[in-house]
Amino acid sequence: MSSSVKGSIPKSKNAQQYYESIAQRFKESEKAVKSTLLNQLIDMKYDGQGCVRAHIMNLIDIGTKLQELDMTIDEDMMVHFALNSLPKEFNSLKETYIAQKENWTLNDLITILSNKSTIS
């Protein structure tokens, strides 16, 4: 345990209180992790460098980490995050999605993007 973490835990006379204090400290830091991940998810933009599929997979990875921290982010929301992260060159794709009755899954989006020869 690092000295900064160790120093932030109040001294206790029994092990159970000490472990509860540790759990409380890490629970509080969980909020910071959620905030950081959510900001990454919102702010992440595809800059045209590299594979768009990898970009979407990075978004999915962040969403999965948030779900593991008990933050509800469903697939429909992730599709919207992914579409909103794409530059204006993808506006026709965004408009197509909005115009359709069906919702796309992340796999649908990845497949559609993979089939575009200019963005692989």
N, CA, C and O atoms as CSV, one atom per row, in Angstrom:
chain,resi,resn,atom,element,x,y,z
A,1,MET,N,N,0.856,-1.165,0.000
A,1,MET,CA,C,0.000,0.000,0.000
A,1,MET,C,C,0.904,1.231,0.000
A,1,MET,O,O,1.852,1.316,0.781
A,2,SER,N,N,0.601,2.180,-0.883
A,2,SER,CA,C,1.433,3.378,-0.954
A,2,SER,C,C,1.274,4.202,0.318
A,2,SER,O,O,0.262,4.108,1.013
A,3,SER,N,N,2.278,5.001,0.609
A,3,SER,CA,C,2.253,5.792,1.846
A,3,SER,C,C,1.134,6.819,1.826
A,3,SER,O,O,0.574,7.133,2.876
A,4,SER,N,N,0.796,7.351,0.658
A,4,SER,CA,C,-0.298,8.333,0.604
A,4,SER,C,C,-1.641,7.695,0.913
A,4,SER,O,O,-2.479,8.295,1.587
A,5,VAL,N,N,-1.849,6.475,0.419
A,5,VAL,CA,C,-3.096,5.766,0.734
A,5,VAL,C,C,-3.096,5.371,2.205
A,5,VAL,O,O,-4.086,5.558,2.912
A,6,LYS,N,N,-1.990,4.829,2.647
A,6,LYS,CA,C,-1.880,4.383,4.033
A,6,LYS,C,C,-2.116,5.544,4.995
A,6,LYS,O,O,-2.787,5.382,6.015
A,7,GLY,N,N,-1.572,6.701,4.675
A,7,GLY,CA,C,-1.740,7.874,5.532
A,7,GLY,C,C,-3.143,8.439,5.527
A,7,GLY,O,O,-3.518,9.165,6.449
A,8,SER,N,N,-3.930,8.123,4.507
A,8,SER,CA,C,-5.296,8.655,4.431
A,8,SER,C,C,-6.308,7.801,5.187
A,8,SER,O,O,-7.464,8.196,5.338
A,9,ILE,N,N,-5.882,6.639,5.661
A,9,ILE,CA,C,-6.775,5.737,6.401
A,9,ILE,C,C,-6.625,6.032,7.892
A,9,ILE,O,O,-5.516,5.988,8.423
A,10,PRO,N,N,-7.745,6.337,8.579
A,10,PRO,CA,C,-7.650,6.605,10.016
A,10,PRO,C,C,-7.165,5.372,10.786
A,10,PRO,O,O,-7.511,4.239,10.453
A,11,LYS,N,N,-6.384,5.611,11.791
A,11,LYS,CA,C,-5.877,4.511,12.621
A,11,LYS,C,C,-7.043,3.897,13.392
A,11,LYS,O,O,-7.931,4.599,13.874
A,12,SER,N,N,-7.016,2.575,13.495
A,12,SER,CA,C,-8.072,1.836,14.193
A,12,SER,C,C,-7.431,0.849,15.143
A,12,SER,O,O,-6.290,0.427,14.956
A,13,LYS,N,N,-8.203,0.481,16.184
A,13,LYS,CA,C,-7.683,-0.484,17.149
A,13,LYS,C,C,-7.996,-1.917,16.748
A,13,LYS,O,O,-7.379,-2.854,17.256
A,14,ASN,N,N,-8.957,-2.095,15.833
A,14,ASN,CA,C,-9.224,-3.461,15.376
A,14,ASN,C,C,-9.254,-3.519,13.858
A,14,ASN,O,O,-9.488,-2.515,13.185
A,15,ALA,N,N,-9.015,-4.697,13.337
A,15,ALA,CA,C,-8.854,-4.902,11.893
A,15,ALA,C,C,-10.134,-4.618,11.126
A,15,ALA,O,O,-10.086,-4.075,10.023
A,16,GLN,N,N,-11.278,-4.979,11.697
A,16,GLN,CA,C,-12.536,-4.789,10.981
A,16,GLN,C,C,-12.782,-3.303,10.712
A,16,GLN,O,O,-13.168,-2.937,9.602
A,17,GLN,N,N,-12.567,-2.448,11.705
A,17,GLN,CA,C,-12.751,-1.009,11.502
A,17,GLN,C,C,-11.760,-0.483,10.464
A,17,GLN,O,O,-12.102,0.363,9.638
A,18,TYR,N,N,-10.544,-0.989,10.515
A,18,TYR,CA,C,-9.519,-0.564,9.570
A,18,TYR,C,C,-9.924,-0.930,8.139
A,18,TYR,O,O,-9.801,-0.107,7.232
A,19,TYR,N,N,-10.404,-2.156,7.934
A,19,TYR,CA,C,-10.839,-2.584,6.602
A,19,TYR,C,C,-12.065,-1.799,6.144
A,19,TYR,O,O,-12.194,-1.490,4.959
A,20,GLU,N,N,-12.954,-1.478,7.061
A,20,GLU,CA,C,-14.123,-0.668,6.702
A,20,GLU,C,C,-13.700,0.734,6.272
A,20,GLU,O,O,-14.276,1.309,5.349
A,21,SER,N,N,-12.685,1.280,6.951
A,21,SER,CA,C,-12.161,2.590,6.573
A,21,SER,C,C,-11.544,2.548,5.176
A,21,SER,O,O,-11.734,3.463,4.376
A,22,ILE,N,N,-10.812,1.487,4.895
A,22,ILE,CA,C,-10.218,1.328,3.559
A,22,ILE,C,C,-11.321,1.240,2.513
A,22,ILE,O,O,-11.252,1.903,1.478
A,23,ALA,N,N,-12.329,0.430,2.776
A,23,ALA,CA,C,-13.442,0.273,1.829
A,23,ALA,C,C,-14.130,1.614,1.584
A,23,ALA,O,O,-14.489,1.924,0.447
A,24,GLN,N,N,-14.317,2.404,2.625
A,24,GLN,CA,C,-14.966,3.708,2.480
A,24,GLN,C,C,-14.123,4.643,1.613
A,24,GLN,O,O,-14.663,5.355,0.767
A,25,ARG,N,N,-12.812,4.645,1.816
A,25,ARG,CA,C,-11.921,5.502,1.013
A,25,ARG,C,C,-12.002,5.126,-0.465
A,25,ARG,O,O,-12.066,5.999,-1.331
A,26,PHE,N,N,-11.998,3.821,-0.749
A,26,PHE,CA,C,-12.046,3.400,-2.133
A,26,PHE,C,C,-13.424,3.619,-2.740
A,26,PHE,O,O,-13.535,3.853,-3.943
A,27,LYS,N,N,-14.466,3.549,-1.938
A,27,LYS,CA,C,-15.807,3.833,-2.438
A,27,LYS,C,C,-15.901,5.301,-2.847
A,27,LYS,O,O,-16.495,5.623,-3.876
A,28,GLU,N,N,-15.320,6.183,-2.048
A,28,GLU,CA,C,-15.327,7.595,-2.386
A,28,GLU,C,C,-14.525,7.845,-3.656
A,28,GLU,O,O,-14.913,8.681,-4.471
A,29,SER,N,N,-13.427,7.146,-3.838
A,29,SER,CA,C,-12.633,7.345,-5.048
A,29,SER,C,C,-13.334,6.757,-6.267
A,29,SER,O,O,-13.026,7.137,-7.397
A,30,GLU,N,N,-14.270,5.838,-6.054
A,30,GLU,CA,C,-15.038,5.261,-7.152
A,30,GLU,C,C,-15.831,6.350,-7.878
A,30,GLU,O,O,-16.000,6.291,-9.096
A,31,LYS,N,N,-16.313,7.341,-7.129
A,31,LYS,CA,C,-17.040,8.453,-7.744
A,31,LYS,C,C,-16.129,9.220,-8.691
A,31,LYS,O,O,-16.547,9.623,-9.776
A,32,ALA,N,N,-14.901,9.417,-8.282
A,32,ALA,CA,C,-13.947,10.130,-9.129
A,32,ALA,C,C,-13.648,9.328,-10.391
A,32,ALA,O,O,-13.534,9.893,-11.479
A,33,VAL,N,N,-13.523,8.015,-10.245
A,33,VAL,CA,C,-13.275,7.155,-11.411
A,33,VAL,C,C,-14.464,7.233,-12.364
A,33,VAL,O,O,-14.277,7.358,-13.574
A,34,LYS,N,N,-15.679,7.160,-11.836
A,34,LYS,CA,C,-16.874,7.264,-12.676
A,34,LYS,C,C,-16.873,8.592,-13.429
A,34,LYS,O,O,-17.134,8.635,-14.631
A,35,SER,N,N,-16.581,9.662,-12.717
A,35,SER,CA,C,-16.572,10.984,-13.327
A,35,SER,C,C,-15.534,11.075,-14.442
A,35,SER,O,O,-15.813,11.603,-15.518
A,36,THR,N,N,-14.346,10.561,-14.178
A,36,THR,CA,C,-13.278,10.585,-15.176
A,36,THR,C,C,-13.673,9.785,-16.412
A,36,THR,O,O,-13.508,10.255,-17.538
A,37,LEU,N,N,-14.193,8.580,-16.206
A,37,LEU,CA,C,-14.588,7.734,-17.335
A,37,LEU,C,C,-15.734,8.354,-18.130
A,37,LEU,O,O,-15.730,8.326,-19.361
A,38,LEU,N,N,-16.705,8.910,-17.427
A,38,LEU,CA,C,-17.836,9.529,-18.112
A,38,LEU,C,C,-17.369,10.727,-18.934
A,38,LEU,O,O,-17.822,10.916,-20.063
A,39,ASN,N,N,-16.471,11.532,-18.381
A,39,ASN,CA,C,-15.930,12.661,-19.141
A,39,ASN,C,C,-15.171,12.173,-20.374
A,39,ASN,O,O,-15.269,12.778,-21.442
A,40,GLN,N,N,-14.415,11.083,-20.232
A,40,GLN,CA,C,-13.708,10.520,-21.387
A,40,GLN,C,C,-14.704,10.084,-22.461
A,40,GLN,O,O,-14.501,10.331,-23.650
A,41,LEU,N,N,-15.775,9.439,-22.028
A,41,LEU,CA,C,-16.779,8.951,-22.972
A,41,LEU,C,C,-17.442,10.111,-23.714
A,41,LEU,O,O,-17.655,10.040,-24.925
A,42,ILE,N,N,-17.758,11.153,-22.998
A,42,ILE,CA,C,-18.426,12.314,-23.599
A,42,ILE,C,C,-17.483,13.092,-24.514
A,42,ILE,O,O,-17.886,13.548,-25.584
A,43,ASP,N,N,-16.233,13.240,-24.094
A,43,ASP,CA,C,-15.285,14.086,-24.814
A,43,ASP,C,C,-14.552,13.379,-25.956
A,43,ASP,O,O,-13.955,14.046,-26.802
A,44,MET,N,N,-14.584,12.051,-25.997
A,44,MET,CA,C,-13.808,11.318,-27.005
A,44,MET,C,C,-14.346,11.597,-28.407
A,44,MET,O,O,-15.541,11.460,-28.671
A,45,LYS,N,N,-13.449,11.987,-29.283
A,45,LYS,CA,C,-13.801,12.278,-30.677
A,45,LYS,C,C,-12.861,11.523,-31.600
A,45,LYS,O,O,-11.667,11.399,-31.329
A,46,TYR,N,N,-13.416,11.022,-32.688
A,46,TYR,CA,C,-12.594,10.364,-33.703
A,46,TYR,C,C,-11.948,11.446,-34.548
A,46,TYR,O,O,-12.635,12.285,-35.132
A,47,ASP,N,N,-10.626,11.424,-34.611
A,47,ASP,CA,C,-9.883,12.473,-35.308
A,47,ASP,C,C,-9.452,12.080,-36.711
A,47,ASP,O,O,-8.688,12.804,-37.349
A,48,GLY,N,N,-9.929,10.953,-37.195
A,48,GLY,CA,C,-9.572,10.508,-38.533
A,48,GLY,C,C,-8.279,9.715,-38.585
A,48,GLY,O,O,-7.929,9.166,-39.629
A,49,GLN,N,N,-7.577,9.651,-37.487
A,49,GLN,CA,C,-6.327,8.904,-37.426
A,49,GLN,C,C,-6.626,7.486,-36.952
A,49,GLN,O,O,-7.340,7.287,-35.969
A,50,GLY,N,N,-6.088,6.529,-37.642
A,50,GLY,CA,C,-6.303,5.146,-37.241
A,50,GLY,C,C,-7.663,4.627,-37.684
A,50,GLY,O,O,-8.381,5.256,-38.461
A,51,CYS,N,N,-7.974,3.484,-37.171
A,51,CYS,CA,C,-9.180,2.760,-37.561
A,51,CYS,C,C,-10.386,3.226,-36.746
A,51,CYS,O,O,-10.321,3.308,-35.520
A,52,VAL,N,N,-11.481,3.530,-37.433
A,52,VAL,CA,C,-12.697,3.966,-36.744
A,52,VAL,C,C,-13.246,2.833,-35.866
A,52,VAL,O,O,-13.851,3.086,-34.824
A,53,ARG,N,N,-13.030,1.595,-36.293
A,53,ARG,CA,C,-13.462,0.446,-35.484
A,53,ARG,C,C,-12.756,0.465,-34.122
A,53,ARG,O,O,-13.390,0.232,-33.093
A,54,ALA,N,N,-11.459,0.738,-34.114
A,54,ALA,CA,C,-10.709,0.810,-32.858
A,54,ALA,C,C,-11.237,1.935,-31.977
A,54,ALA,O,O,-11.308,1.797,-30.755
A,55,HIS,N,N,-11.607,3.048,-32.603
A,55,HIS,CA,C,-12.187,4.166,-31.860
A,55,HIS,C,C,-13.483,3.730,-31.165
A,55,HIS,O,O,-13.680,4.000,-29.981
A,56,ILE,N,N,-14.348,3.065,-31.903
A,56,ILE,CA,C,-15.622,2.589,-31.331
A,56,ILE,C,C,-15.347,1.567,-30.229
A,56,ILE,O,O,-16.011,1.582,-29.192
A,57,MET,N,N,-14.385,0.693,-30.443
A,57,MET,CA,C,-14.040,-0.296,-29.415
A,57,MET,C,C,-13.530,0.383,-28.143
A,57,MET,O,O,-13.805,-0.093,-27.041
A,58,ASN,N,N,-12.798,1.482,-28.279
A,58,ASN,CA,C,-12.354,2.242,-27.103
A,58,ASN,C,C,-13.544,2.824,-26.350
A,58,ASN,O,O,-13.578,2.811,-25.119
A,59,LEU,N,N,-14.516,3.333,-27.095
A,59,LEU,CA,C,-15.735,3.837,-26.464
A,59,LEU,C,C,-16.458,2.723,-25.704
A,59,LEU,O,O,-16.917,2.920,-24.579
A,60,ILE,N,N,-16.551,1.558,-26.333
A,60,ILE,CA,C,-17.214,0.415,-25.701
A,60,ILE,C,C,-16.475,0.014,-24.433
A,60,ILE,O,O,-17.102,-0.322,-23.428
A,61,ASP,N,N,-15.153,0.048,-24.472
A,61,ASP,CA,C,-14.351,-0.290,-23.305
A,61,ASP,C,C,-14.649,0.650,-22.137
A,61,ASP,O,O,-14.800,0.203,-21.000
A,62,ILE,N,N,-14.733,1.931,-22.414
A,62,ILE,CA,C,-15.060,2.894,-21.358
A,62,ILE,C,C,-16.467,2.631,-20.830
A,62,ILE,O,O,-16.691,2.663,-19.620
A,63,GLY,N,N,-17.412,2.372,-21.727
A,63,GLY,CA,C,-18.779,2.070,-21.304
A,63,GLY,C,C,-18.849,0.827,-20.432
A,63,GLY,O,O,-19.607,0.787,-19.463
A,64,THR,N,N,-18.065,-0.181,-20.771
A,64,THR,CA,C,-18.018,-1.417,-19.980
A,64,THR,C,C,-17.460,-1.144,-18.592
A,64,THR,O,O,-17.965,-1.672,-17.602
A,65,LYS,N,N,-16.422,-0.324,-18.518
A,65,LYS,CA,C,-15.848,0.030,-17.213
A,65,LYS,C,C,-16.862,0.767,-16.353
A,65,LYS,O,O,-16.934,0.548,-15.144
A,66,LEU,N,N,-17.644,1.641,-16.977
A,66,LEU,CA,C,-18.693,2.350,-16.229
A,66,LEU,C,C,-19.768,1.387,-15.741
A,66,LEU,O,O,-20.259,1.518,-14.620
A,67,GLN,N,N,-20.134,0.426,-16.573
A,67,GLN,CA,C,-21.129,-0.568,-16.161
A,67,GLN,C,C,-20.611,-1.405,-15.004
A,67,GLN,O,O,-21.375,-1.761,-14.107
A,68,GLU,N,N,-19.320,-1.725,-15.012
A,68,GLU,CA,C,-18.725,-2.484,-13.909
A,68,GLU,C,C,-18.751,-1.695,-12.600
A,68,GLU,O,O,-18.682,-2.271,-11.514
A,69,LEU,N,N,-18.851,-0.368,-12.720
A,69,LEU,CA,C,-18.955,0.494,-11.538
A,69,LEU,C,C,-20.415,0.828,-11.223
A,69,LEU,O,O,-20.708,1.804,-10.533
A,70,ASP,N,N,-21.317,0.002,-11.741
A,70,ASP,CA,C,-22.764,0.126,-11.507
A,70,ASP,C,C,-23.363,1.407,-12.067
A,70,ASP,O,O,-24.312,1.947,-11.499
A,71,MET,N,N,-22.824,1.894,-13.167
A,71,MET,CA,C,-23.391,3.038,-13.858
A,71,MET,C,C,-24.087,2.501,-15.096
A,71,MET,O,O,-23.461,1.837,-15.921
A,72,THR,N,N,-25.361,2.778,-15.232
A,72,THR,CA,C,-26.152,2.225,-16.317
A,72,THR,C,C,-25.919,3.001,-17.610
A,72,THR,O,O,-26.263,4.178,-17.724
A,73,ILE,N,N,-25.335,2.319,-18.564
A,73,ILE,CA,C,-25.156,2.879,-19.906
A,73,ILE,C,C,-25.567,1.774,-20.871
A,73,ILE,O,O,-24.831,0.813,-21.097
A,74,ASP,N,N,-26.759,1.937,-21.430
A,74,ASP,CA,C,-27.251,0.867,-22.302
A,74,ASP,C,C,-26.682,1.011,-23.715
A,74,ASP,O,O,-26.045,2.010,-24.051
A,75,GLU,N,N,-26.928,-0.004,-24.520
A,75,GLU,CA,C,-26.345,-0.054,-25.856
A,75,GLU,C,C,-26.845,1.084,-26.739
A,75,GLU,O,O,-26.078,1.644,-27.522
A,76,ASP,N,N,-28.112,1.424,-26.620
A,76,ASP,CA,C,-28.663,2.522,-27.419
A,76,ASP,C,C,-27.926,3.823,-27.111
A,76,ASP,O,O,-27.615,4.593,-28.020
A,77,MET,N,N,-27.651,4.065,-25.845
A,77,MET,CA,C,-26.915,5.262,-25.452
A,77,MET,C,C,-25.493,5.223,-26.010
A,77,MET,O,O,-24.968,6.241,-26.459
A,78,MET,N,N,-24.872,4.038,-25.978
A,78,MET,CA,C,-23.512,3.900,-26.503
A,78,MET,C,C,-23.470,4.168,-28.004
A,78,MET,O,O,-22.512,4.761,-28.501
A,79,VAL,N,N,-24.495,3.737,-28.727
A,79,VAL,CA,C,-24.556,4.020,-30.167
A,79,VAL,C,C,-24.598,5.530,-30.391
A,79,VAL,O,O,-23.932,6.045,-31.289
A,80,HIS,N,N,-25.382,6.240,-29.573
A,80,HIS,CA,C,-25.456,7.700,-29.697
A,80,HIS,C,C,-24.115,8.355,-29.351
A,80,HIS,O,O,-23.675,9.272,-30.045
A,81,PHE,N,N,-23.468,7.890,-28.287
A,81,PHE,CA,C,-22.137,8.410,-27.961
A,81,PHE,C,C,-21.182,8.191,-29.132
A,81,PHE,O,O,-20.420,9.086,-29.498
A,82,ALA,N,N,-21.232,6.999,-29.711
A,82,ALA,CA,C,-20.334,6.669,-30.821
A,82,ALA,C,C,-20.613,7.566,-32.027
A,82,ALA,O,O,-19.685,8.127,-32.611
A,83,LEU,N,N,-21.877,7.703,-32.397
A,83,LEU,CA,C,-22.211,8.551,-33.542
A,83,LEU,C,C,-21.830,10.007,-33.293
A,83,LEU,O,O,-21.334,10.687,-34.191
A,84,ASN,N,N,-22.062,10.479,-32.082
A,84,ASN,CA,C,-21.720,11.862,-31.758
A,84,ASN,C,C,-20.218,12.097,-31.697
A,84,ASN,O,O,-19.766,13.240,-31.765
A,85,SER,N,N,-19.453,11.041,-31.572
A,85,SER,CA,C,-17.996,11.186,-31.513
A,85,SER,C,C,-17.360,11.276,-32.900
A,85,SER,O,O,-16.166,11.545,-33.029
A,86,LEU,N,N,-18.166,11.050,-33.927
A,86,LEU,CA,C,-17.648,11.053,-35.296
A,86,LEU,C,C,-17.665,12.466,-35.884
A,86,LEU,O,O,-18.558,13.250,-35.562
A,87,PRO,N,N,-16.700,12.805,-36.738
A,87,PRO,CA,C,-16.639,14.146,-37.335
A,87,PRO,C,C,-17.724,14.357,-38.383
A,87,PRO,O,O,-18.484,13.444,-38.703
A,88,LYS,N,N,-17.783,15.581,-38.912
A,88,LYS,CA,C,-18.852,15.954,-39.844
A,88,LYS,C,C,-18.862,15.126,-41.121
A,88,LYS,O,O,-19.883,15.068,-41.807
A,89,GLU,N,N,-17.740,14.482,-41.456
A,89,GLU,CA,C,-17.706,13.612,-42.639
A,89,GLU,C,C,-18.686,12.450,-42.505
A,89,GLU,O,O,-19.015,11.796,-43.495
A,90,PHE,N,N,-19.144,12.196,-41.298
A,90,PHE,CA,C,-20.072,11.092,-41.030
A,90,PHE,C,C,-21.506,11.588,-40.834
A,90,PHE,O,O,-22.363,10.827,-40.384
A,91,ASN,N,N,-21.777,12.844,-41.164
A,91,ASN,CA,C,-23.116,13.392,-40.944
A,91,ASN,C,C,-24.196,12.619,-41.691
A,91,ASN,O,O,-25.299,12.446,-41.172
A,92,SER,N,N,-23.899,12.154,-42.893
A,92,SER,CA,C,-24.918,11.394,-43.646
A,92,SER,C,C,-25.257,10.093,-42.916
A,92,SER,O,O,-26.410,9.661,-42.913
A,93,LEU,N,N,-24.252,9.473,-42.300
A,93,LEU,CA,C,-24.498,8.261,-41.519
A,93,LEU,C,C,-25.381,8.574,-40.311
A,93,LEU,O,O,-26.313,7.830,-40.006
A,94,LYS,N,N,-25.082,9.672,-39.631
A,94,LYS,CA,C,-25.883,10.088,-38.473
A,94,LYS,C,C,-27.324,10.358,-38.889
A,94,LYS,O,O,-28.261,9.950,-38.202
A,95,GLU,N,N,-27.501,11.049,-40.019
A,95,GLU,CA,C,-28.842,11.359,-40.513
A,95,GLU,C,C,-29.591,10.088,-40.900
A,95,GLU,O,O,-30.795,9.983,-40.665
A,96,THR,N,N,-28.897,9.134,-41.486
A,96,THR,CA,C,-29.518,7.851,-41.840
A,96,THR,C,C,-30.022,7.147,-40.587
A,96,THR,O,O,-31.133,6.618,-40.568
A,97,TYR,N,N,-29.199,7.144,-39.541
A,97,TYR,CA,C,-29.593,6.495,-38.293
A,97,TYR,C,C,-30.840,7.162,-37.705
A,97,TYR,O,O,-31.776,6.483,-37.284
A,98,ILE,N,N,-30.841,8.468,-37.681
A,98,ILE,CA,C,-31.972,9.211,-37.106
A,98,ILE,C,C,-33.247,8.959,-37.914
A,98,ILE,O,O,-34.335,8.873,-37.343
A,99,ALA,N,N,-33.119,8.841,-39.235
A,99,ALA,CA,C,-34.291,8.664,-40.103
A,99,ALA,C,C,-34.891,7.261,-40.025
A,99,ALA,O,O,-36.060,7.073,-40.362
A,100,GLN,N,N,-34.111,6.280,-39.588
A,100,GLN,CA,C,-34.610,4.902,-39.549
A,100,GLN,C,C,-35.456,4.653,-38.297
A,100,GLN,O,O,-35.257,5.275,-37.253
A,101,LYS,N,N,-36.397,3.731,-38.434
A,101,LYS,CA,C,-37.224,3.343,-37.295
A,101,LYS,C,C,-36.471,2.453,-36.324
A,101,LYS,O,O,-36.678,2.523,-35.113
A,102,GLU,N,N,-35.591,1.610,-36.866
A,102,GLU,CA,C,-34.870,0.645,-36.032
A,102,GLU,C,C,-33.675,1.314,-35.341
A,102,GLU,O,O,-33.063,2.246,-35.863
A,103,ASN,N,N,-33.375,0.802,-34.157
A,103,ASN,CA,C,-32.152,1.213,-33.471
A,103,ASN,C,C,-31.040,0.269,-33.890
A,103,ASN,O,O,-31.261,-0.931,-34.052
A,104,TRP,N,N,-29.850,0.812,-34.063
A,104,TRP,CA,C,-28.693,-0.011,-34.372
A,104,TRP,C,C,-28.061,-0.503,-33.089
A,104,TRP,O,O,-28.126,0.160,-32.054
A,105,THR,N,N,-27.455,-1.664,-33.165
A,105,THR,CA,C,-26.614,-2.132,-32.070
A,105,THR,C,C,-25.199,-1.624,-32.346
A,105,THR,O,O,-24.911,-1.115,-33.429
A,106,LEU,N,N,-24.346,-1.764,-31.377
A,106,LEU,CA,C,-22.946,-1.393,-31.588
A,106,LEU,C,C,-22.323,-2.247,-32.682
A,106,LEU,O,O,-21.517,-1.757,-33.473
A,107,ASN,N,N,-22.694,-3.524,-32.729
A,107,ASN,CA,C,-22.192,-4.400,-33.793
A,107,ASN,C,C,-22.665,-3.926,-35.163
A,107,ASN,O,O,-21.903,-3.947,-36.129
A,108,ASP,N,N,-23.928,-3.496,-35.244
A,108,ASP,CA,C,-24.433,-2.941,-36.506
A,108,ASP,C,C,-23.594,-1.738,-36.928
A,108,ASP,O,O,-23.185,-1.635,-38.084
A,109,LEU,N,N,-23.344,-0.845,-36.002
A,109,LEU,CA,C,-22.584,0.361,-36.299
A,109,LEU,C,C,-21.168,0.023,-36.756
A,109,LEU,O,O,-20.675,0.578,-37.737
A,110,ILE,N,N,-20.526,-0.884,-36.045
A,110,ILE,CA,C,-19.170,-1.289,-36.426
A,110,ILE,C,C,-19.171,-1.908,-37.821
A,110,ILE,O,O,-18.277,-1.628,-38.619
A,111,THR,N,N,-20.156,-2.741,-38.122
A,111,THR,CA,C,-20.245,-3.370,-39.443
A,111,THR,C,C,-20.449,-2.324,-40.529
A,111,THR,O,O,-19.799,-2.372,-41.573
A,112,ILE,N,N,-21.339,-1.394,-40.287
A,112,ILE,CA,C,-21.600,-0.333,-41.268
A,112,ILE,C,C,-20.341,0.487,-41.508
A,112,ILE,O,O,-19.999,0.782,-42.653
A,113,LEU,N,N,-19.660,0.849,-40.450
A,113,LEU,CA,C,-18.435,1.635,-40.577
A,113,LEU,C,C,-17.316,0.842,-41.258
A,113,LEU,O,O,-16.520,1.402,-42.011
A,114,SER,N,N,-17.265,-0.451,-40.990
A,114,SER,CA,C,-16.239,-1.296,-41.601
A,114,SER,C,C,-16.442,-1.474,-43.095
A,114,SER,O,O,-15.488,-1.700,-43.840
A,115,ASN,N,N,-17.693,-1.371,-43.524
A,115,ASN,CA,C,-18.007,-1.543,-44.944
A,115,ASN,C,C,-17.710,-0.294,-45.767
A,115,ASN,O,O,-17.730,-0.344,-46.997
A,116,LYS,N,N,-17.443,0.801,-45.114
A,116,LYS,CA,C,-17.086,2.033,-45.825
A,116,LYS,C,C,-15.588,1.987,-46.103
A,116,LYS,O,O,-14.779,1.992,-45.176
A,117,SER,N,N,-15.229,1.943,-47.353
A,117,SER,CA,C,-13.825,1.743,-47.719
A,117,SER,C,C,-12.935,2.905,-47.302
A,117,SER,O,O,-11.734,2.703,-47.124
A,118,THR,N,N,-13.464,4.102,-47.139
A,118,THR,CA,C,-12.621,5.259,-46.823
A,118,THR,C,C,-12.319,5.402,-45.346
A,118,THR,O,O,-11.522,6.258,-44.964
A,119,ILE,N,N,-12.945,4.572,-44.491
A,119,ILE,CA,C,-12.755,4.770,-43.068
A,119,ILE,C,C,-12.145,3.569,-42.365
A,119,ILE,O,O,-12.138,3.538,-41.134
A,120,SER,N,N,-11.649,2.612,-43.062
A,120,SER,CA,C,-11.021,1.471,-42.407
A,120,SER,C,C,-9.609,1.830,-42.106
A,120,SER,O,O,-8.871,1.017,-41.548
